[in-house]
């Protein structure tokens, strides 16, 4: 995907998750299937996951190189990255504490929505600071997937919203 395609998919997938959560009744919003996260918690988790990516893209570029280094391999494409993530989910993993959502009440949905849309807008603006080549050269750490190029981290962020949208539907039996 090009930078523009990435930005479009980031916006589209996060809006799809938000639209789904906003469409739920309070009962569905608070529904927890077998102790799984509620729709509100799914959205909160996505917010918590986007914030560090947005922060990384807002830092001066030289700091990313200084802190995390450069890639020694080409970026995976979107499908390869998603396949790697899904394979990791099959194993025994634990979500890092900072990404575990707190209980979310229905009256907090607008605040979460606004925060997430602001974070995605900021991330999209900061993507423009990077050339297509730089997205494939600089890396960031991912708590489950290890070192990812910036492009791969954006692919993950795109897929992650869709993954959690599907979980909301699954847990509601839809």
Backbone as CSV, one residue per row, in Angstrom:
resi,resn,N_x,N_y,N_z,CA_x,CA_y,CA_z,C_x,C_y,C_z
1,UNK,0.840,-1.195,0.000,0.000,0.000,0.000,0.874,1.243,0.000
2,UNK,0.425,2.241,-0.693,1.102,3.538,-0.663,0.707,4.271,0.619
3,UNK,1.413,5.370,0.896,1.063,6.170,2.078,-0.396,6.606,2.032
4,UNK,-0.851,7.059,0.883,-2.238,7.528,0.780,-3.222,6.383,1.029
5,UNK,-2.928,5.226,0.485,-3.804,4.064,0.727,-3.806,3.682,2.205
6,UNK,-2.650,3.749,2.837,-2.556,3.458,4.281,-3.415,4.442,5.066
7,UNK,-3.274,5.722,4.766,-4.049,6.739,5.481,-5.548,6.520,5.284
8,UNK,-5.948,6.198,4.066,-7.371,5.952,3.794,-7.882,4.752,4.590
9,UNK,-7.093,3.665,4.624,-7.516,2.457,5.343,-7.513,2.675,6.853
10,UNK,-6.563,3.439,7.356,-6.565,3.757,8.788,-7.869,4.452,9.168
11,UNK,-8.228,5.451,8.394,-9.449,6.205,8.659,-10.681,5.308,8.504
12,UNK,-10.744,4.581,7.409,-11.902,3.726,7.136,-12.110,2.662,8.211
13,UNK,-11.071,1.933,8.566,-11.241,0.840,9.527,-11.571,1.335,10.926
14,UNK,-10.999,2.454,11.320,-11.314,2.976,12.651,-12.728,3.556,12.685
15,UNK,-13.157,4.162,11.594,-14.539,4.643,11.521,-15.528,3.470,11.558
16,UNK,-15.184,2.382,10.895,-16.068,1.203,10.894,-16.250,0.657,12.308
17,UNK,-15.166,0.591,13.069,-15.262,0.134,14.458,-16.099,1.102,15.283
18,UNK,-15.825,2.375,15.151,-16.564,3.396,15.905,-18.049,3.349,15.546
19,UNK,-18.357,3.281,14.261,-19.757,3.242,13.829,-20.491,2.039,14.406
20,UNK,-19.819,0.901,14.426,-20.436,-0.291,15.013,-20.718,-0.078,16.490
21,UNK,-19.729,0.374,17.224,-19.899,0.547,18.672,-20.966,1.593,18.969
22,UNK,-21.001,2.669,18.189,-22.025,3.702,18.387,-23.438,3.190,18.091
23,UNK,-23.541,2.199,17.234,-24.859,1.682,16.856,-25.456,0.723,17.883
24,UNK,-24.669,0.320,18.871,-25.119,-0.688,19.829,-26.026,-0.099,20.905
25,UNK,-26.967,-0.902,21.338,-27.764,-0.533,22.514,-26.848,-0.592,23.738
26,UNK,-27.267,0.020,24.823,-26.468,-0.042,26.052,-26.252,-1.489,26.486
27,UNK,-27.259,-2.331,26.311,-27.147,-3.744,26.695,-26.066,-4.426,25.869
28,UNK,-26.081,-4.212,24.557,-25.057,-4.823,23.696,-23.682,-4.209,23.958
29,UNK,-23.650,-2.918,24.206,-22.394,-2.231,24.488,-21.701,-2.841,25.705
30,UNK,-22.484,-3.237,26.688,-21.952,-3.769,27.951,-21.859,-5.295,27.969
31,UNK,-22.278,-5.931,26.883,-22.287,-7.393,26.835,-20.865,-7.952,26.845
32,UNK,-20.646,-8.927,27.714,-19.361,-9.613,27.785,-19.618,-11.105,27.610
33,UNK,-19.118,-11.684,26.533,-19.296,-13.107,26.262,-18.179,-13.891,26.941
34,UNK,-18.553,-14.688,27.923,-17.574,-15.548,28.616,-16.366,-14.784,29.154
35,UNK,-16.622,-13.626,29.728,-15.550,-12.838,30.321,-14.686,-12.078,29.330
36,UNK,-15.055,-12.094,28.046,-14.303,-11.351,27.030,-14.609,-9.866,27.155
37,UNK,-13.813,-9.053,26.496,-14.004,-7.610,26.574,-15.329,-7.202,25.954
38,UNK,-15.936,-6.181,26.553,-17.150,-5.583,26.006,-16.790,-4.744,24.780
39,UNK,-17.803,-4.287,24.063,-17.567,-3.418,22.900,-16.821,-2.150,23.323
40,UNK,-17.203,-1.590,24.457,-16.517,-0.394,24.949,-15.057,-0.665,25.269
41,UNK,-14.788,-1.828,25.837,-13.407,-2.190,26.140,-12.608,-2.450,24.860
42,UNK,-13.262,-3.015,23.854,-12.584,-3.218,22.572,-12.143,-1.861,22.014
43,UNK,-13.030,-0.889,22.073,-12.716,0.446,21.564,-11.612,1.101,22.400
44,UNK,-11.692,0.957,23.717,-10.667,1.505,24.594,-9.301,0.869,24.290
45,UNK,-9.290,-0.430,24.054,-8.046,-1.130,23.709,-7.447,-0.568,22.417
46,UNK,-8.291,-0.311,21.444,-7.796,0.262,20.185,-7.221,1.658,20.429
47,UNK,-7.888,2.459,21.244,-7.338,3.783,21.592,-5.956,3.633,22.221
48,UNK,-5.851,2.738,23.195,-4.581,2.519,23.889,-3.494,2.025,22.938
49,UNK,-3.895,1.310,21.896,-2.933,0.770,20.933,-2.491,1.808,19.910
50,UNK,-3.370,2.717,19.571,-3.041,3.744,18.574,-2.147,4.826,19.171
51,UNK,-2.322,5.148,20.449,-1.567,6.251,21.049,-0.053,6.120,20.892
52,UNK,0.557,4.975,21.201,2.012,4.910,21.045,2.472,4.989,19.585
53,UNK,1.658,4.508,18.669,2.001,4.609,17.250,1.957,6.077,16.835
54,UNK,0.899,6.757,17.247,0.800,8.193,16.949,1.985,8.952,17.552
55,UNK,2.337,8.608,18.783,3.467,9.270,19.435,4.757,9.025,18.666
56,UNK,4.997,7.787,18.279,6.219,7.464,17.543,6.313,8.263,16.247
57,UNK,5.202,8.385,15.545,5.212,9.119,14.279,5.316,10.626,14.489
58,UNK,5.069,11.101,15.706,5.180,12.539,15.969,6.587,12.942,16.413
59,UNK,7.403,11.956,16.771,8.773,12.249,17.186,9.616,12.667,15.985
60,UNK,10.672,13.430,16.234,11.600,13.709,15.130,12.142,12.387,14.579
61,UNK,12.271,12.314,13.274,12.667,11.055,12.622,13.984,10.503,13.141
62,UNK,14.943,11.387,13.428,16.246,10.896,13.890,16.120,10.170,15.227
63,UNK,15.121,10.551,16.032,14.950,9.894,17.336,14.518,8.436,17.168
64,UNK,13.682,8.171,16.173,13.283,6.783,15.935,14.502,5.933,15.595
65,UNK,15.364,6.470,14.751,16.587,5.734,14.394,17.469,5.546,15.619
66,UNK,17.593,6.581,16.399,18.437,6.541,17.590,17.910,5.513,18.598
67,UNK,16.602,5.529,18.844,16.012,4.633,19.843,15.840,3.205,19.351
68,UNK,15.445,3.043,18.099,15.016,1.716,17.641,15.842,1.140,16.499
69,UNK,16.622,1.967,15.825,17.467,1.462,14.754,16.763,1.411,13.414
70,UNK,17.403,0.673,12.510,16.894,0.565,11.141,16.655,-0.901,10.810
71,UNK,15.801,-1.110,9.850,15.451,-2.462,9.441,16.583,-3.092,8.629
72,UNK,16.740,-4.405,8.810,17.740,-5.142,8.029,17.061,-6.085,7.029
73,UNK,15.783,-5.798,6.745,15.007,-6.633,5.822,13.921,-5.777,5.187
74,UNK,13.360,-6.235,4.074,12.246,-5.491,3.467,10.973,-5.626,4.304
75,UNK,10.080,-4.684,4.159,8.787,-4.767,4.845,7.978,-5.941,4.305
76,UNK,7.234,-6.575,5.198,6.249,-7.567,4.768,5.087,-6.808,4.138
77,UNK,4.344,-7.485,3.262,3.145,-6.841,2.745,2.015,-7.014,3.775
78,UNK,0.900,-6.384,3.501,-0.222,-6.384,4.443,-0.654,-7.800,4.811
79,UNK,-0.851,-8.646,3.818,-1.334,-10.003,4.082,-0.337,-10.815,4.904
80,UNK,0.942,-10.640,4.640,1.966,-11.350,5.424,1.961,-10.891,6.882
81,UNK,1.808,-9.583,7.079,1.788,-9.049,8.438,0.568,-9.573,9.192
82,UNK,-0.584,-9.567,8.555,-1.805,-10.070,9.187,-1.650,-11.550,9.514
83,UNK,-1.095,-12.329,8.610,-0.894,-13.764,8.851,0.030,-13.986,10.047
84,UNK,1.082,-13.187,10.154,2.002,-13.307,11.296,1.271,-12.995,12.599
85,UNK,0.473,-11.951,12.597,-0.290,-11.565,13.792,-1.273,-12.670,14.186
86,UNK,-2.020,-13.171,13.242,-2.997,-14.217,13.543,-2.312,-15.483,14.066
87,UNK,-1.148,-15.803,13.536,-0.379,-16.959,14.017,0.043,-16.740,15.466
88,UNK,0.488,-15.540,15.787,0.887,-15.219,17.168,-0.303,-15.320,18.117
89,UNK,-1.488,-14.933,17.642,-2.682,-15.003,18.491,-3.061,-16.437,18.829
90,UNK,-2.644,-17.381,18.005,-2.926,-18.791,18.278,-2.133,-19.301,19.477
91,UNK,-1.014,-18.684,19.763,-0.148,-19.115,20.853,-0.622,-18.590,22.194
92,UNK,0.171,-18.881,23.192,-0.126,-18.419,24.546,0.503,-17.038,24.717
93,UNK,-0.313,-16.022,24.699,0.190,-14.657,24.811,-0.633,-13.918,25.859
94,UNK,-0.071,-12.856,26.348,-0.774,-12.009,27.295,-0.655,-10.562,26.827
95,UNK,-1.771,-9.867,26.821,-1.783,-8.465,26.415,-0.999,-7.658,27.447
96,UNK,-0.089,-6.822,26.981,0.679,-5.961,27.868,-0.274,-5.100,28.697
97,UNK,0.041,-4.942,29.945,-0.843,-4.263,30.909,-1.313,-2.890,30.413
98,UNK,-0.431,-2.143,29.774,-0.815,-0.794,29.347,-1.875,-0.794,28.248
99,UNK,-2.104,-1.955,27.630,-3.105,-2.054,26.570,-4.397,-2.718,27.034
100,UNK,-4.436,-3.128,28.303,-5.642,-3.769,28.845,-6.653,-2.680,29.200
101,UNK,-7.846,-2.761,28.613,-8.838,-1.708,28.867,-9.500,-1.847,30.235
102,UNK,-9.898,-0.717,30.735,-10.703,-0.676,31.961,-12.173,-0.845,31.563
103,UNK,-13.048,-1.113,32.516,-14.479,-1.134,32.167,-14.908,0.217,31.600
104,UNK,-15.762,0.163,30.579,-16.217,1.377,29.900,-17.740,1.422,29.940
105,UNK,-18.279,2.505,30.444,-19.725,2.701,30.490,-20.193,3.389,29.203
106,UNK,-21.455,3.192,28.833,-21.961,3.784,27.588,-21.803,5.304,27.500
107,UNK,-21.824,5.998,28.625,-21.700,7.456,28.570,-20.283,7.925,28.213
108,UNK,-19.340,7.012,28.106,-17.957,7.356,27.759,-17.650,7.160,26.274
109,UNK,-18.608,6.646,25.522,-18.359,6.306,24.123,-17.988,7.522,23.282
110,UNK,-18.644,8.640,23.492,-18.350,9.829,22.683,-16.934,10.318,22.972
111,UNK,-16.528,10.286,24.221,-15.170,10.690,24.583,-14.149,9.769,23.905
112,UNK,-14.370,8.464,23.969,-13.461,7.515,23.318,-13.421,7.735,21.804
113,UNK,-14.598,7.924,21.222,-14.684,8.165,19.779,-13.873,9.391,19.397
114,UNK,-14.071,10.479,20.113,-13.360,11.723,19.802,-11.852,11.560,19.961
115,UNK,-11.429,10.872,21.021,-10.002,10.653,21.252,-9.393,9.811,20.134
116,UNK,-10.101,8.760,19.736,-9.573,7.883,18.697,-9.499,8.603,17.354
117,UNK,-10.539,9.328,16.998,-10.520,10.052,15.723,-9.423,11.113,15.698
118,UNK,-9.216,11.762,16.821,-8.139,12.758,16.917,-6.779,12.076,16.755
119,UNK,-6.605,10.921,17.381,-5.336,10.189,17.285,-5.076,9.723,15.849
120,UNK,-6.111,9.215,15.186,-5.954,8.759,13.799,-5.664,9.940,12.879
121,UNK,-6.335,11.056,13.092,-6.078,12.251,12.283,-4.628,12.716,12.460
122,UNK,-4.163,12.738,13.701,-2.791,13.141,13.980,-1.801,12.165,13.345
123,UNK,-2.068,10.877,13.482,-1.202,9.867,12.870,-1.147,10.060,11.357
124,UNK,-2.287,10.247,10.733,-2.319,10.443,9.284,-1.508,11.663,8.852
125,UNK,-1.601,12.731,9.610,-0.813,13.929,9.276,0.678,13.657,9.414
126,UNK,1.053,12.901,10.435,2.470,12.630,10.656,3.045,11.619,9.670
127,UNK,2.209,10.783,9.092,2.684,9.854,8.063,3.286,10.631,6.903
128,UNK,2.732,11.812,6.628,3.218,12.624,5.510,4.660,13.104,5.698
129,UNK,5.176,13.049,6.921,6.559,13.447,7.175,7.556,12.413,6.648
130,UNK,7.047,11.234,6.319,7.913,10.120,5.929,7.779,9.820,4.445
131,UNK,8.922,9.540,3.830,8.895,9.099,2.439,8.468,7.633,2.419
132,UNK,8.064,7.161,1.263,7.721,5.742,1.115,8.919,4.877,1.531
133,UNK,10.112,5.303,1.153,11.317,4.534,1.464,11.586,4.488,2.958
134,UNK,11.385,5.616,3.626,11.656,5.689,5.067,10.704,4.786,5.851
135,UNK,9.476,4.635,5.367,8.522,3.741,6.040,9.030,2.304,6.068
136,UNK,9.887,1.957,5.112,10.427,0.601,5.034,11.793,0.453,5.705
137,UNK,12.369,1.551,6.150,13.720,1.497,6.729,13.734,1.618,8.245
138,UNK,12.837,2.414,8.804,12.855,2.612,10.246,11.964,1.580,10.913
139,UNK,12.303,1.249,12.164,11.549,0.218,12.877,11.015,0.737,14.202
140,UNK,10.001,0.024,14.662,9.414,0.252,15.981,9.201,-1.120,16.628
141,UNK,9.252,-1.170,17.948,8.966,-2.443,18.612,7.461,-2.642,18.764
142,UNK,7.027,-3.873,18.580,5.635,-4.250,18.823,5.648,-5.296,19.930
143,UNK,4.767,-5.187,20.929,4.839,-6.096,22.073,4.610,-7.574,21.743
144,UNK,3.928,-7.875,20.664,3.672,-9.262,20.291,4.469,-9.685,19.053
145,UNK,4.650,-8.769,18.125,5.247,-9.105,16.835,6.736,-8.790,16.731
146,UNK,7.294,-8.145,17.744,8.712,-7.797,17.692,8.954,-6.553,16.865
147,UNK,10.102,-6.491,16.214,10.474,-5.307,15.442,9.705,-5.277,14.125
148,UNK,9.029,-4.146,13.908,8.275,-3.931,12.674,8.774,-2.669,12.004
149,UNK,8.775,-2.668,10.681,9.050,-1.414,9.987,7.854,-0.483,10.246
150,UNK,8.054,0.792,9.993,6.951,1.739,10.179,5.754,1.344,9.319
151,UNK,6.024,0.902,8.086,4.933,0.482,7.198,4.174,-0.706,7.821
152,UNK,4.915,-1.673,8.340,4.276,-2.829,8.968,3.463,-2.421,10.196
153,UNK,3.975,-1.464,10.960,3.224,-1.000,12.133,1.916,-0.348,11.693
154,UNK,1.949,0.375,10.601,0.725,0.975,10.079,-0.222,-0.107,9.572
155,UNK,0.311,-1.125,8.907,-0.532,-2.247,8.478,-1.191,-2.901,9.686
156,UNK,-0.395,-3.104,10.732,-0.958,-3.694,11.946,-2.077,-2.812,12.497
157,UNK,-1.852,-1.529,12.550,-2.844,-0.602,13.104,-4.128,-0.633,12.286
158,UNK,-3.998,-0.752,10.976,-5.167,-0.886,10.102,-5.925,-2.170,10.444
159,UNK,-5.197,-3.274,10.475,-5.845,-4.568,10.709,-6.408,-4.680,12.127
160,UNK,-5.704,-4.146,13.079,-6.089,-4.268,14.485,-7.507,-3.743,14.732
161,UNK,-7.840,-2.602,14.127,-9.195,-2.053,14.274,-10.226,-3.013,13.693
162,UNK,-9.936,-3.582,12.537,-10.863,-4.525,11.905,-10.987,-5.806,12.722
163,UNK,-9.882,-6.275,13.250,-9.882,-7.472,14.090,-10.812,-7.289,15.292
164,UNK,-10.711,-6.154,15.945,-11.543,-5.915,17.133,-12.996,-5.613,16.759
165,UNK,-13.232,-5.052,15.587,-14.617,-4.897,15.114,-15.258,-6.278,14.939
166,UNK,-14.518,-7.190,14.345,-15.025,-8.548,14.153,-15.262,-9.245,15.490
167,UNK,-14.398,-8.982,16.463,-14.604,-9.583,17.794,-15.878,-9.080,18.435
168,UNK,-16.165,-7.785,18.296,-17.404,-7.238,18.838,-18.593,-7.992,18.238
169,UNK,-18.581,-8.145,16.927,-19.675,-8.859,16.250,-19.741,-10.312,16.695
170,UNK,-18.606,-10.958,16.787,-18.553,-12.358,17.208,-19.125,-12.544,18.610
171,UNK,-18.705,-11.688,19.526,-19.150,-11.812,20.920,-20.636,-11.502,21.077
172,UNK,-21.180,-10.746,20.141,-22.617,-10.461,20.174,-23.408,-11.517,19.390
173,UNK,-22.705,-12.493,18.829,-23.369,-13.568,18.093,-23.876,-13.141,16.732
174,UNK,-23.214,-12.185,16.120,-23.655,-11.681,14.809,-22.715,-12.122,13.706
